[in-house]
Amino acid sequence: MDDAMETGNLAPYQERPRTFPNMRSKPSLPLMFQILMRMNVRLLFVLLFLGFGAIFYIGASTSPIIVFVFSICIISFIVSIYLTNWVLGKDEGPPEMVQISDAIRDGAEGFFKTQYGSISNMALLLALIIFGIYMFRSTTPQQESSGLGRLTSASITVFSFLLGAVCSGMAGYVGMWVSVRANVRVSSAARRSAREALQIAVRAGGFSALVVVGMAVIGVAILYAIFYVWLGVDAAGSMKVTDLPLLLVGYGFGASFVALFAQLGGGIYTKAADVGADLVGKVEQGIPEDDPRNPAVIADLVGDNVGDCAARGADLFESIAAEIISAMILGGTMAQRCKIEDPSGFILFPLVIHSFDLVISSVGIFSIRGTRDPGVIGVMEDPMMILQKGYSVAIILAVLTFGLSTWWMLYTEQAPSAWFNFALCGLVGIMTAYIFVWITQYYTDYKHEPVRKLALSSSTGHGTNIIAGISLGLESTALPVLVISVSIVLAFWLGQTSGLVDEAGNPTGGLFGTAVATMGMLSTAAYVLTMDMFGPIADNAGGIVEMSQQPESVREITDVLDAAGNTTKATTKGFAIGSAALASFLLFSAYMDEVASFAHTPFTQVDIAIPEVFVGGLLGSMLIFLFSAWACAAVGRTAQEVVNEVRRQFIEKPGIMDFKDKPDYGRCVAIVASASLREMIKPGALAIISPIFIGILFRILGYYTGHSLLGAKVVAAMLMFATVSGILMALFLNTAGGAWDNAKKYIETGALGGKGSDSHKAAVTGDTWPFAACPYQNACNNNAGHGSTQVEKCIDPNYSDEPALQNAWVDPLMDYSLDKAWLRQPYVTMSDAKPTAHVG
């Protein structure tokens, strides 16, 4: 197998009937991209030149540091264009591969256009609400001293919000755009060499990562420079530069708003399609994953792009933007308290760190070559080992550039050694990121003991697989929490002892030290995002190989890459959770400072011994579980629709199994797309409305009881408890999900009976859990005989004609006294079934 993977010594194509239809339709590009594609190339270059010229002019009027940031971002965009041309220059393989890839591309682009159309409408409505709130809210002392009126403040916030939303949407589209074009090229490369396929997937993911991080950095930098020039910052009677970062919060909120609904809609889409395809295809029909006979397979492959690429791109964009803005706010606040003469270094430090991130991540991406190292003969290195080598290169460079950046930006005569303390804070963050990656890999990679134990539990049934998976997920929260706890305390202590003090002589660098640690953790974000994008691209490549019926040796290569991709996806999610945990501490402090500014009252602590405040914390924890429940229920309902549709097609078109009838892939794509858009509204609205409702309710209560800040304190407790509960829930779900997926992959390599075995079926249940506790509940919910020893009418309720009973689906949880040849038949008549016991 290793020789075939490396040398591409493959068997000839299997000559079987190919049944996938030509689903190519008119591409569904966003309007902005349609306009750009229709423009004359020369005119486009002229407009770009003028735009970049204006950007650099504004940057030069602001600070040389902004010019440096702009230059690095532009260079990274040029590198990403090179990566795009390199990837698109690879061949797409035989026509059947291209045909499937086109279908995936159309499904993904169509869903993206519809989903982001809905998100855009909601964003515009929220922008109007924000404008109204800012027009009637009180002003801060900083705004009053600088003459910044309510109308100007409202306009700036709304503009920032909309810009953040647009940039987040573009980041999501870029992530999906490259994945739907790279997948077929990875499939084609897998026919020759696994290392070449790996390199194409990595470089395709690298293009998306560089664009996403570059857009987050340059977006904040442009906004900062525009406001600096427009408001005449630091001029007599105008705003101080230390207060300027507060005007950028709308940008982060716009990015967060889009990322929330993108993750919800994309997540519901990808998991529902995956569950529907696996339950009917693998378990009921016993056909391989991504088999062309499965009507839900195209929807499953589309889901990888809209959920793991577009949504993840928007999510990482939001994380980076929010971390940059919060660190700029804290840097400006600390510089103001310490009376530092030139505070611009502390404010712009996050932009410099992420600019270097683009450089070092590019080096890490290019360190992965398409040919193996000299001296390695006959075997291919583990894909995770190759990716880890590139990550190690990025980590080493991050340590060097972080130290250089702190000396350049954070050196001050008031505390000559402060830069070194902050460099150590960055080192703490970098080490935290590396440990997080290692922990997630340990719990999700089937080369390690936890996943192998989970796979072994599948040999004793579905129930033991679920129990072992839950246990693994719960256990996996311990080490990350310990690492986060040590990191926060250590970074805060290093910041406090940096030597920076306020006018009263009190140390003030603790919070900024935590912010620097967060920057250190995200200093390799572009490379980590590259590894994340690698996952769905490899997954899509495996699906294209299976659907186009390539030789088994090609599928073995893509399976290995897919298993590595499952680990990298889980790793990136764990990385994002860890960085969010560090950043949440900063955002919580920023929230308290903001409340104190508007209320003109000190707000430095939250006392949970106050009953109302404790109730707010309890409500915050409850919201995490309620949100998760609604999201799971949404996936379950959507998956049921897919299961019913796939069963209907198998019943009405029995020739599908013999490659005589063509499955209707488009029907499953339409079902999942419609349902996911419908289902994402309820959980998303809960996350947005709950803090507002709770704050208003307890503010009214505080007004009548004489506690002016009661509403703010209750919301603070809600946010604090919700963040803690959310981190634990996210770690549990992320790690358990990745482990279940790779336990299934491990069995599919031939362990514990291999594909089609009872262990494999139990592992499939784990991979689709918790959305498939009763995979037939939608068909059987209204059946009074459910759970009895009678044959169940598990047929689609939309097709209740009596003749359909001749092809009724039989509950596989029942034990039939029939020979093995009969059990292999996909369809039975009700008269053939002779149940002896119901074991469900």
C-alpha angles and dihedrals in degrees: 000000000000091000092050091048093052103035099033092231093166136168120245119274116284110247101223127139111274111216106179112120126225101264096171111136138158109308115251103223123170113260093249092057092044090056092048092049092052094052123100110263094231092048090049092052091048091051091047091049092050091045094051090044091055090047093052092046091054090044092052088052090054111041140321086240090063089052089052091050092048091050094051092047092050091049090050090052089052090050090050090052088053090051090050093052090046093052095042089049090067118095120261096219128230122350094259090061092049090049093056093043090053090053091051091047094052093047093049096045092045093052092045092053093049095043096047090044088061092044090050092055091050091047092053091050091049090048090059090049091050090050091053093048093051091048091059103033123099121259127244123242089250091056092047093051093049095044093241104158129206094258093052092045092049093047093049093049094047092046090050091047094052093045091051091049093049094047091048090051091049090049090054092048093050090053092053096039094062096040095056090052099041097049096074091045090054089050091052093047090051088066087065110028138349092218092056091049089050093051093050092050092048095048092047089052089045092058091055093044095051092049094047095048092039092052092049092052099042092043092058091041093051092047091049092049094047093051091044092056097036096049095039092234117209092014119126111289094004136104121298119240090239090064096047097086089063088069091061097065091096090063091058092045092052091051091048093049094054093042091053095057094036090056092045097047095039093044094051090047098050098042096044092050091046093050094046093048095046099044096052099029104041103025105032102029099027093223122142125267113278091012110169090232091067109093092206097054096094090049088051092052092045088052091059089061101043094040107034099028111028095033094042092049091053091045096052090044089056093046093051094044093049092047092050094049095045091049091049090052093049092045091052093046093050093046090052094050092047092046092233110183097222109029095170092094093059092045098047096038094099091055091053092049093053091044088059087046088064091052099047094042090053089054090049091050094050091047088073104085130192096236127060123250118271113269097032104113131181099353136077122224119245108270091230090054090053092048090046091054090055090047091051089054090051092047094052092048090046091058091051097045093044091055090048092049095051092050091048099043108024104042112119133169090229091066111013094183096046093095090059092053090050090048087056089050088055090049089053089054093047091050090048091054092049092048091048090053091049094048093049092047091050092054097041108034115090091219088076131071103253096061092042090053088049090051091048090053088060090067090071097049148279095296096055090048090055093046093049092047094051090047091051092049093049092047092049092066094067103070096043092050091050090050093048091048094051091045095052094047094044095046092046091050093048090051093048092052095046092102097247111133136171127237092281092052095253118143110252107175100087099094093041089052089057089048090052090050089054089051089051091053090051095041090101095037094125093057092045089051088050090058090048093053089048089066102062092038090056090044091053091047090056091050092051091049092051095044093048088050098236121175118289092248090063091050089051090059094049091045090058091048090046092053090051088048091055088056094046091049091052090044092054092048090050089048091051091048092051094048090046089053091055093042093048089063088057094045091050090055091046089052091054091048091050092051091049091051095053097037093046086223129110112257110181106138143031116219110208090188087080106093096225092049092049090050089053090055091048090051090050092055090046092053091060092056093042091049091049091047093052091047092050092046090051090054091047094052093046092046090052090056090051093047092051092048094049092048091049091054093048090050097045095039108039088166089074091082091055094045090249098112126046119235117233100240093169092062092059091046090053093048094051094043094051095044096046092051090050095045098048094068100070100052091039093052089050092057094048102039101040098073091046094049095045092046094051093044095053093039089060089047090049091050092058094042097046098249104126096186098040094110092050092047093050091049089048090054090046091052092045096050093040091053093051093046091044093053092052094044092048093050091049096048095041097049096039091049093050092046093050091049094050093043086060090047090050092055090047089060087069101271121134094008099321128229117000095018124125088253090055093051091051090049090051089054089052091049091054097038136145090029096058108048086134105016091190099047096111092055094041105034093102095042113108090201094062108129094018129108092257125104110267125230094229096169131129107280089220089065105051100148111133095235087063088070087076088071098033119153113248120220107249089206087075121086112230123197093226133123122262093252090061092047089058091060111102096213132037136180121243091245092058094059116094108175117203100177140357109226097175 
